[in-house]
Amino acid sequence: MKMKKILNIIYLIAGISLLYSCNDYLEKQPLDQISEDQFWKNDGELQLYMNEFYDGLPSWSKDGTGYSSMPDNNTDVALYTTKSNRLDGAVSLPSSGGGWDWGNVRNINYFLANVDKATGEMKDHYKGEGYFFRARIYYGLLQSFGALPIIDKPLDVEDVDYLYAARAPRNEVMDFIVSNLDSAIMLLKPVTDAPAMRINRDIALLYKTTVCLYEGTWEKYHQGDPFGVPGEDGSKYLQLVVDAATELMNSGHYQIVMGDTGSVYYELFNRVDLSSNPEIMMWRMYDYEGQGSGFGNDAALWPNRSGITREMVRSYLCADGLPIAVSPLYQGDDDLRTVTVNRDPRCVQSIMTPGDIMTISDKDTTLYVVPELNSGNYCPTGYEWQKFRKPETRPGGAREYNLAKIIYRYAEVLLNYAEAKAELGTLTQADLDMTINVLRDRVGMPHLILGSITPDPNWPDWGYALPDYLQEIRRERIVEMLGEGFRFADLMRWRAHNLIRGKRPRGTKYTDELKAENPNFPEDSEGYIDPYFGQLIGPDDGYGFEPGRDYLKPLPIDQLTLNKNLVQNPGWE
């Protein structure tokens, strides 16, 4: 029995460890081979160690992968060419793996345990980066699994209490994440003094608003279900959102980019260089020509196996600020040529319509005619992405490999602040005027006015009542942030299974013009593209998301076998 316990400890350490691997920028020796006498000496070595964690920040797919699908794919607003098993309730109980990976926790704990051995003016800053990334790693695990063991140091075979630890309650894990972010905020240099293209104090503040908004609304909307935190309503974390966002908004470091209302939103997302953009807080640069194909991306390979849903397109307001169900300006969605007419300008700047420019080369200009429904990288809905599309080619007509990737931008701070204030019940017109209405000003849309919101007969049915201003704030969030990777997390934290279960997403009207160019695509009884027809396992041939199970992923069987103190997530027992 003693030998079996020793073996179990060894296996468990293997389950939470991950050797260093090569990345695009550098090669590192495996962590266990780093000599204490050779490392932890100066700022350069600390930076070298921390570079590994930057690979986990959002990026485009590398050149050669064939496509760069949109981050909001597999939600209700955007689709991939194949269904989401998570939304369809078709995730299997894994025997091992399944995302229960503690290698990055081990590596960042090793850094934080050793960073103070180094000397240098930037030591505290890189230590702050360590706390930031530990918070980020734990937040990812929290979103997937909920309650977690809190491991705050490197482990060895003698750390039995840690190795066989139970999962700490969800709110304790969240407090651990916030504590790490607070340490990062205290240690990181401000944006004015921090190294370029690296985490700084402002980014840690922004991330705190993101994390706390997630957990504050999770606690609020999951009250009373198997995933909630007993006795908590989320208000503690929502107030932290307001506090952190207020500090950023008062800093004067950032502003929403203004310009031609007919193009400024689109132009924000199709640049190769964002270094002078006052809205962008952090971005990823690509340099295919200078450093080779490993430093380029495939973001120019449209449609990138991605498509926007009919449900998303219908959510855009008309140019008069009214919902499509009541506005006299709405021209219907029977034709791609009219669906974006008289709509919020972000609609036409996010969705391709006939006559739009596809490519501009040194020889000619190619115009968009109909969606690609049958090509290798086809659009499954017929609503192709305009957002992130860069039509200008490089000299000779080659596609652009260097499209910049926005990682963090100031608009998120404004949206997080407005939503948190609304959830707390303290939202004022002044709050809207310095957040939502600034974003609307950018595209020339009418302001959102408290007490003067026109009811939308087609407001989403969340399965619970919402005040009109919160409905509109949620609408504004997806209209502004479409394709930037927030929607799945939003659905989970809002307990939005009512929008998912038994529902099957649709695309554009499958007109004779589309059929002539793209025959034999599935359509529903109303003539709309039905990309997942016959593929989903839920009621009414829709998604099979199980509300009592699928808000969290299951722990793998091998970890439950090795550590009897771990408890499986609800619905997976």
MARPA-118263 format. One line per field, with one value per residue (C-alpha): residue number from 1; x, y, z. Coordinates in Angstrom, 2 decimals. Layout:
BEGIN
k	NUM ...
u	X ...
v	Y ...
w	Z ...
***
This chain:
BEGIN
k	1 2 3 4 5 6 7 8 9 10 11 12 13 14 15 16 17 18 19 20 21 22 23 24 25 26 27 28 29 30 31 32 33 34 35 36 37 38 39 40 41 42 43 44 45 46 47 48 49 50 51 52 53 54 55 56 57 58 59 60 61 62 63 64 65 66 67 68 69 70 71 72 73 74 75 76 77 78 79 80 81 82 83 84 85 86 87 88 89 90 91 92 93 94 95 96 97 98 99 100 101 102 103 104 105 106 107 108 109 110 111 112 113 114 115 116 117 118 119 120 121 122 123 124 125 126 127 128 129 130 131 132 133 134 135 136 137 138 139 140 141 142 143 144 145 146 147 148 149 150 151 152 153 154 155 156 157 158 159 160 161 162 163 164 165 166 167 168 169 170 171 172 173 174 175 176 177 178 179 180 181 182 183 184 185 186 187 188 189 190 191 192 193 194 195 196 197 198 199 200 201 202 203 204 205 206 207 208 209 210 211 212 213 214 215 216 217 218 219 220 221 222 223 224 225 226 227 228 229 230 231 232 233 234 235 236 237 238 239 240 241 242 243 244 245 246 247 248 249 250 251 252 253 254 255 256 257 258 259 260 261 262 263 264 265 266 267 268 269 270 271 272 273 274 275 276 277 278 279 280 281 282 283 284 285 286 287 288 289 290 291 292 293 294 295 296 297 298 299 300 301 302 303 304 305 306 307 308 309 310 311 312 313 314 315 316 317 318 319 320 321 322 323 324 325 326 327 328 329 330 331 332 333 334 335 336 337 338 339 340 341 342 343 344 345 346 347 348 349 350 351 352 353 354 355 356 357 358 359 360 361 362 363 364 365 366 367 368 369 370 371 372 373 374 375 376 377 378 379 380 381 382 383 384 385 386 387 388 389 390 391 392 393 394 395 396 397 398 399 400 401 402 403 404 405 406 407 408 409 410 411 412 413 414 415 416 417 418 419 420 421 422 423 424 425 426 427 428 429 430 431 432 433 434 435 436 437 438 439 440 441 442 443 444 445 446 447 448 449 450 451 452 453 454 455 456 457 458 459 460 461 462 463 464 465 466 467 468 469 470 471 472 473 474 475 476 477 478 479 480 481 482 483 484 485 486 487 488 489 490 491 492 493 494 495 496 497 498 499 500 501 502 503 504 505 506 507 508 509 510 511 512 513 514 515 516 517 518 519 520 521 522 523 524 525 526 527 528 529 530 531 532 533 534 535 536 537 538 539 540 541 542 543 544 545 546 547 548 549 550 551 552 553 554 555 556 557 558 559 560 561 562 563 564 565 566 567 568 569 570 571 572 573
u	0.00 2.89 4.41 1.01 0.67 4.14 3.27 0.03 1.95 4.35 1.47 -0.31 2.79 3.01 -0.59 0.10 3.53 4.52 8.06 9.00 8.68 9.97 8.00 8.25 10.72 13.15 14.13 14.33 15.84 13.31 12.46 13.96 17.33 17.77 20.74 20.11 23.64 23.07 19.65 17.79 20.50 19.12 16.18 16.98 16.62 13.34 11.99 13.18 11.31 8.11 8.08 6.70 3.40 2.81 2.18 -1.09 -2.50 -4.98 -3.48 -4.36 -3.65 -0.16 0.56 0.20 -2.73 -5.14 -7.57 -8.03 -11.55 -13.24 -12.98 -16.79 -17.37 -19.47 -21.84 -25.27 -23.76 -21.12 -20.57 -17.77 -18.26 -18.87 -21.00 -19.93 -19.99 -20.12 -23.32 -24.77 -24.22 -22.03 -18.86 -17.61 -16.29 -12.52 -10.36 -7.50 -6.72 -9.87 -8.25 -7.39 -3.79 -1.70 1.60 1.36 0.43 3.53 5.74 4.46 4.72 8.34 8.98 7.32 9.24 12.58 12.15 13.47 16.88 17.47 18.69 17.76 15.58 12.76 12.52 9.30 7.72 8.43 7.21 3.99 3.82 4.08 1.11 -0.86 -0.30 -1.05 -4.38 -4.99 -4.16 -6.39 -9.21 -9.13 -9.35 -12.15 -14.21 -13.81 -14.12 -15.36 -13.92 -10.20 -7.32 -5.32 -1.67 0.59 4.05 6.10 5.38 7.47 6.66 6.67 3.86 1.17 -1.31 -1.20 -1.12 -4.19 -5.92 -9.65 -11.06 -11.39 -14.86 -15.38 -15.46 -12.14 -10.57 -11.93 -10.53 -7.16 -7.36 -8.26 -5.43 -2.97 -4.30 -4.00 -0.39 0.18 -1.41 0.84 4.06 3.64 4.92 2.38 1.92 4.11 7.13 6.55 8.39 6.51 4.24 4.26 1.76 1.51 -0.50 -3.38 -3.81 -3.98 -6.71 -8.65 -8.29 -9.57 -12.76 -13.15 -12.60 -14.79 -17.62 -17.59 -17.75 -20.12 -22.71 -22.03 -22.88 -25.95 -27.49 -26.47 -28.03 -29.91 -28.55 -25.78 -23.10 -23.84 -22.12 -24.52 -25.27 -23.51 -25.17 -22.09 -22.27 -18.81 -17.15 -19.36 -18.23 -14.62 -15.39 -16.65 -13.65 -11.01 -12.77 -13.17 -9.44 -8.71 -11.31 -9.91 -6.31 -6.62 -4.34 -6.86 -9.73 -12.18 -10.97 -13.25 -13.45 -15.71 -18.78 -19.10 -15.67 -13.97 -15.18 -14.10 -10.73 -9.99 -9.67 -7.81 -4.42 -0.93 0.33 -1.65 1.20 -0.27 -3.90 -5.08 -7.84 -5.59 -4.12 -2.24 -1.87 0.13 2.37 3.20 6.26 6.14 8.67 11.15 11.14 9.62 6.39 6.22 5.57 2.73 -0.92 -3.71 -6.26 -6.58 -7.96 -11.63 -14.24 -12.05 -14.66 -16.64 -19.99 -22.24 -25.71 -29.08 -29.81 -26.79 -27.64 -31.18 -29.89 -28.47 -30.66 -31.74 -30.07 -32.89 -31.96 -35.07 -35.23 -35.92 -39.34 -40.61 -38.43 -39.88 -36.34 -35.88 -35.84 -35.90 -33.38 -34.60 -31.55 -27.96 -28.10 -30.70 -30.09 -27.53 -29.32 -30.38 -28.82 -26.29 -23.14 -21.34 -23.59 -22.35 -18.80 -18.93 -20.78 -19.94 -22.61 -22.57 -20.50 -18.06 -14.38 -12.82 -9.26 -7.26 -4.04 -1.58 -3.35 -7.09 -9.91 -12.20 -15.75 -17.78 -20.76 -22.10 -20.92 -18.64 -20.66 -18.80 -15.10 -12.46 -12.72 -16.40 -18.81 -21.46 -24.13 -23.79 -23.08 -19.35 -17.13 -16.25 -14.70 -10.98 -10.89 -7.96 -8.55 -5.21 -2.72 1.05 3.09 2.55 -0.93 0.09 -2.22 -1.42 0.15 0.66 -2.84 -2.49 -4.33 -5.99 -5.58 -7.04 -8.82 -10.36 -13.91 -14.09 -13.46 -16.43 -18.73 -17.67 -18.28 -21.74 -22.83 -21.55 -23.34 -26.53 -26.28 -25.71 -28.78 -26.78 -26.66 -27.19 -27.50 -24.06 -22.70 -24.23 -22.98 -19.36 -19.54 -22.24 -22.96 -19.29 -19.24 -22.42 -21.00 -18.15 -20.61 -23.21 -25.92 -28.56 -27.82 -29.21 -31.47 -32.68 -36.44 -36.78 -35.94 -38.30 -39.25 -38.05 -40.58 -37.61 -35.42 -33.68 -35.61 -32.94 -35.29 -35.58 -36.69 -34.26 -34.82 -34.83 -31.52 -29.75 -31.20 -29.71 -26.35 -26.09 -27.02 -24.38 -21.76 -22.13 -22.58 -19.35 -17.31 -18.52 -15.78 -13.44 -13.95 -16.31 -19.61 -19.16 -18.08 -21.02 -23.50 -22.06 -21.98 -25.48 -26.89 -28.22 -29.12 -32.57 -30.92 -29.17 -31.05 -33.42 -32.32 -30.64 -28.82 -29.66 -27.90 -28.96 -31.88 -30.98 -31.94 -31.95 -28.79 -27.01 -28.35 -27.02 -23.49 -23.69 -26.16 -27.33 -26.97 -29.49 -32.34 -35.24 -38.97 -38.69 -35.86 -32.96 -29.66 -29.76 -26.08 -26.46 -29.57 -29.53 -26.38 -27.66 -28.85 -31.16 -34.94 -36.54 -33.30 -31.55 -28.64 -28.63 -27.03 -27.95 -28.44 -27.71 -24.41 -22.85 -21.99 -18.81 -16.58 -16.00 -12.87 -10.97 -11.43 -7.75 -7.46 -10.53 -8.99 -5.63 -7.04 -10.08 -10.57 -11.55 -15.28 -16.77 -18.76 -22.58 -24.24 -21.07 -21.11
v	0.00 2.38 1.78 2.35 5.70 6.77 5.86 7.81 10.88 10.55 10.21 13.20 15.37 14.32 15.39 18.92 19.39 20.50 20.74 23.88 23.66 25.67 28.63 31.02 33.34 31.30 27.86 27.16 24.24 22.08 23.74 20.94 21.40 25.09 25.51 27.78 29.12 29.99 31.62 34.21 36.82 39.85 41.50 39.88 36.39 37.26 38.63 35.53 33.28 35.33 35.36 31.82 32.98 35.64 32.85 32.19 35.63 35.88 35.54 34.80 31.31 31.11 31.19 27.72 26.57 27.43 29.66 31.91 31.25 33.98 33.73 33.95 30.85 28.15 30.59 31.95 34.86 33.14 29.62 27.37 24.85 22.11 22.30 23.07 19.91 22.04 23.85 20.60 18.81 16.30 16.56 13.16 12.41 12.29 9.50 12.03 15.58 17.44 20.77 19.79 20.88 22.36 22.66 26.43 26.81 24.84 26.94 30.30 29.18 28.23 31.73 33.47 31.30 32.31 35.80 37.56 35.91 38.19 41.77 44.58 47.64 45.70 42.81 44.03 44.63 41.08 39.78 41.68 39.95 36.65 37.50 38.68 35.44 33.30 35.11 34.61 30.89 30.35 32.34 30.05 26.99 28.61 29.21 25.58 23.77 26.13 25.20 24.40 23.37 26.49 25.72 28.68 27.11 24.58 21.03 17.92 14.39 15.48 18.02 15.43 17.96 19.93 16.92 15.41 18.72 19.11 21.81 25.14 26.73 28.80 32.13 31.34 30.60 33.89 35.77 34.15 35.41 38.93 38.90 38.00 40.81 43.27 42.21 42.69 46.15 47.13 45.86 46.50 49.69 52.14 52.19 55.29 53.44 49.75 47.99 48.20 45.32 43.88 43.68 46.91 48.20 49.45 46.04 44.41 46.89 46.11 42.39 42.84 44.38 41.41 38.76 40.45 41.12 37.44 36.25 38.95 38.10 34.36 34.57 36.68 34.59 31.17 31.73 28.62 26.32 23.71 26.17 29.15 30.29 29.99 33.32 35.39 37.72 38.95 42.54 42.40 41.64 44.01 46.88 45.90 46.26 49.79 50.74 49.41 50.77 54.20 54.36 53.55 55.97 58.75 58.05 59.79 57.20 55.98 57.22 55.81 56.42 58.71 59.36 58.85 57.13 55.05 53.44 54.17 50.99 48.77 50.49 49.78 46.07 45.82 47.35 45.89 48.51 49.74 51.38 54.89 53.97 55.51 52.90 49.86 48.81 45.77 44.16 41.47 42.41 40.07 40.36 37.76 39.53 40.33 37.14 34.43 32.50 31.60 35.28 35.70 34.76 33.33 36.00 36.94 33.55 34.45 33.26 31.33 28.62 31.21 32.89 35.33 34.08 35.48 36.00 38.27 40.26 40.84 42.23 45.41 48.46 50.64 53.99 55.76 53.82 51.62 47.81 46.30 45.10 48.67 50.87 52.09 52.12 48.34 46.78 43.12 40.34 38.70 40.00 40.62 43.93 45.36 43.69 46.30 49.33 51.94 49.94 50.68 51.37 48.61 46.18 47.00 47.41 43.88 41.96 41.59 42.66 42.56 45.37 45.52 45.43 42.01 42.72 45.71 44.83 46.79 45.52 45.61 45.65 42.66 43.18 40.85 39.23 36.26 34.31 31.31 28.37 25.47 26.44 24.88 27.73 28.35 30.49 28.21 30.93 33.12 36.14 36.59 38.71 42.23 42.93 42.03 41.87 43.71 44.03 45.58 43.01 43.24 44.16 41.61 40.69 38.37 38.31 40.18 37.97 40.71 41.67 42.92 41.14 43.31 41.72 44.41 47.63 50.46 49.88 46.81 48.96 51.18 48.23 46.46 49.60 50.21 46.61 46.45 49.68 48.37 45.06 46.92 49.07 52.30 53.16 56.84 58.77 60.19 56.65 55.90 59.15 58.36 54.71 53.33 56.66 57.32 54.07 55.08 58.51 56.82 55.44 58.20 56.21 57.87 57.85 55.35 57.38 56.03 56.23 56.56 53.09 51.66 48.08 45.51 42.72 40.53 41.14 37.84 35.60 34.88 32.78 35.60 39.22 42.06 45.82 47.50 49.29 46.02 44.43 47.29 47.15 43.46 44.26 46.98 44.58 42.05 44.69 46.42 43.32 40.83 38.43 39.41 36.29 37.38 35.77 32.25 33.54 35.96 33.15 31.13 33.93 35.14 31.61 31.95 28.34 29.54 31.01 27.73 24.58 23.40 26.22 25.78 28.78 30.06 32.00 34.33 33.84 31.11 33.03 31.74 33.78 31.95 28.59 29.13 29.71 27.41 24.55 21.87 23.79 22.96 25.43 25.63 25.92 29.72 29.56 30.47 28.61 25.90 24.93 22.45 20.69 17.07 17.50 18.52 16.17 18.39 18.91 20.11 19.15 22.00 22.24 19.67 21.88 20.51 23.38 21.14 19.94 21.85 25.16 23.47 20.83 17.46 16.53 13.63 10.18 9.55 12.60 11.56 8.12 9.47 12.07 10.88 14.37 15.74 15.84 15.68 18.63 18.59 16.39 14.45 12.20
w	0.00 0.77 -2.68 -4.30 -2.49 -3.64 -7.22 -6.96 -5.80 -8.71 -11.17 -9.64 -9.95 -13.58 -14.03 -12.80 -14.37 -17.82 -19.15 -21.01 -24.76 -27.69 -28.86 -31.78 -30.12 -28.08 -26.90 -23.21 -21.37 -19.49 -16.20 -14.11 -15.84 -14.99 -12.70 -9.76 -10.16 -13.81 -13.58 -11.49 -11.89 -13.73 -15.47 -18.78 -17.38 -15.67 -18.92 -20.77 -18.34 -18.55 -22.37 -22.29 -20.83 -23.48 -25.97 -24.15 -24.94 -27.84 -31.31 -34.90 -36.20 -37.63 -41.32 -42.79 -40.65 -43.48 -41.59 -38.55 -37.36 -35.35 -31.54 -31.10 -33.21 -31.57 -29.88 -30.77 -32.74 -34.87 -36.18 -37.22 -40.02 -37.47 -34.34 -30.78 -28.70 -25.54 -26.57 -27.89 -24.60 -26.43 -24.33 -23.15 -19.68 -20.27 -18.92 -18.69 -19.75 -20.71 -19.85 -16.25 -16.85 -14.05 -15.89 -16.26 -12.60 -11.67 -13.95 -12.73 -9.10 -9.75 -11.08 -8.14 -5.69 -7.22 -8.65 -5.54 -6.04 -9.01 -8.93 -11.25 -11.54 -13.25 -10.78 -9.17 -12.57 -13.75 -10.42 -11.14 -14.52 -12.64 -10.43 -13.48 -15.35 -12.31 -12.04 -15.76 -15.63 -12.60 -14.19 -17.22 -14.98 -12.94 -16.08 -17.09 -13.77 -11.05 -7.66 -7.73 -5.47 -4.60 -5.30 -4.62 -4.59 -6.59 -5.43 -4.87 -3.69 -0.06 -0.51 0.18 1.62 -1.63 -3.93 -2.32 -1.63 -2.10 -4.34 -2.53 -2.79 -5.90 -4.06 -2.31 -5.69 -7.00 -4.01 -4.72 -8.32 -7.21 -4.66 -7.43 -9.61 -6.74 -6.27 -9.99 -9.91 -7.01 -8.65 -12.38 -13.89 -15.36 -19.12 -19.35 -17.89 -18.71 -21.55 -24.84 -25.81 -22.28 -19.45 -17.44 -14.52 -16.69 -18.32 -14.90 -13.94 -17.12 -16.53 -13.00 -14.43 -16.78 -14.13 -11.52 -13.98 -14.91 -11.33 -10.10 -12.74 -12.36 -8.66 -9.38 -12.14 -10.87 -7.44 -6.43 -9.14 -8.69 -9.85 -7.62 -4.44 -1.47 0.17 -2.50 -5.02 -6.84 -5.61 -3.99 -7.32 -9.30 -7.09 -7.76 -11.48 -10.93 -8.81 -11.22 -14.30 -12.68 -12.03 -15.66 -17.01 -14.83 -15.85 -19.21 -20.78 -23.37 -25.51 -28.01 -31.56 -33.56 -37.30 -40.28 -38.83 -41.98 -41.68 -38.33 -36.61 -39.53 -39.78 -36.12 -36.88 -40.20 -39.41 -39.32 -36.88 -33.86 -31.96 -32.20 -31.57 -28.26 -27.78 -27.97 -24.64 -25.93 -29.34 -31.08 -34.00 -36.89 -39.14 -41.90 -44.10 -41.38 -39.30 -41.48 -41.88 -38.19 -37.50 -40.00 -39.73 -41.86 -40.96 -44.65 -45.70 -45.85 -45.03 -42.55 -41.90 -39.97 -40.32 -38.44 -37.50 -38.50 -34.80 -34.50 -37.63 -36.37 -33.08 -34.66 -34.15 -37.04 -37.63 -35.75 -32.60 -32.77 -32.93 -36.35 -35.15 -34.73 -36.92 -40.26 -41.63 -41.58 -45.04 -44.04 -44.50 -47.71 -49.57 -48.53 -50.36 -48.01 -44.66 -43.55 -45.02 -42.43 -39.60 -36.87 -38.94 -37.07 -38.92 -42.42 -41.06 -39.62 -42.38 -46.07 -48.56 -52.38 -53.83 -50.91 -51.78 -51.39 -52.49 -53.66 -55.45 -57.50 -60.61 -59.90 -57.36 -56.78 -55.51 -53.32 -55.04 -53.05 -50.00 -50.35 -49.06 -50.69 -50.72 -48.47 -45.97 -46.57 -44.58 -42.97 -42.59 -45.68 -43.48 -44.04 -41.83 -42.87 -39.48 -39.49 -43.29 -44.84 -48.59 -49.53 -50.71 -50.55 -53.64 -56.38 -55.15 -52.32 -49.32 -46.11 -43.45 -40.86 -39.66 -36.08 -33.28 -30.63 -27.21 -24.93 -25.87 -23.88 -25.15 -22.93 -19.85 -20.72 -21.37 -18.17 -16.13 -17.57 -17.07 -13.50 -12.60 -14.18 -12.29 -9.02 -9.67 -9.55 -13.25 -14.10 -17.32 -16.65 -16.54 -19.93 -21.41 -20.59 -21.69 -24.00 -25.63 -26.36 -28.34 -30.12 -30.90 -32.74 -35.33 -35.19 -33.40 -31.17 -27.45 -24.98 -22.66 -19.34 -19.11 -22.87 -24.18 -26.79 -25.86 -28.34 -29.01 -29.88 -26.87 -26.05 -23.70 -21.11 -19.02 -16.47 -16.49 -17.19 -17.05 -20.44 -19.87 -19.10 -22.24 -24.24 -22.48 -23.31 -26.91 -27.04 -25.73 -28.54 -31.24 -30.19 -29.30 -31.94 -32.95 -30.12 -28.04 -25.27 -26.21 -24.85 -21.44 -21.48 -22.13 -19.27 -16.70 -17.63 -17.27 -20.81 -21.60 -22.63 -25.73 -26.47 -25.52 -28.24 -30.56 -33.94 -35.43 -38.91 -41.62 -44.41 -46.76 -49.24 -52.34 -55.92 -56.48 -53.67 -54.80 -58.32 -56.98 -53.95 -54.56 -52.12 -48.89 -46.13 -45.63 -43.20 -43.95 -44.19 -46.71 -44.41 -44.43 -41.78 -41.36 -38.50 -39.79 -38.66 -36.55 -33.09 -30.36 -28.30 -28.29 -31.54 -33.33 -31.52 -29.15 -26.34 -23.68 -20.24 -17.74 -14.75 -16.17 -19.05 -17.42 -16.21 -17.74 -16.08 -14.19 -15.81 -14.34 -13.66 -11.39 -9.41 -9.02 -7.87 -5.49 -3.56 -2.13 -5.55 -6.23 -9.72 -11.10 -10.97 -13.56 -14.32 -11.25
***
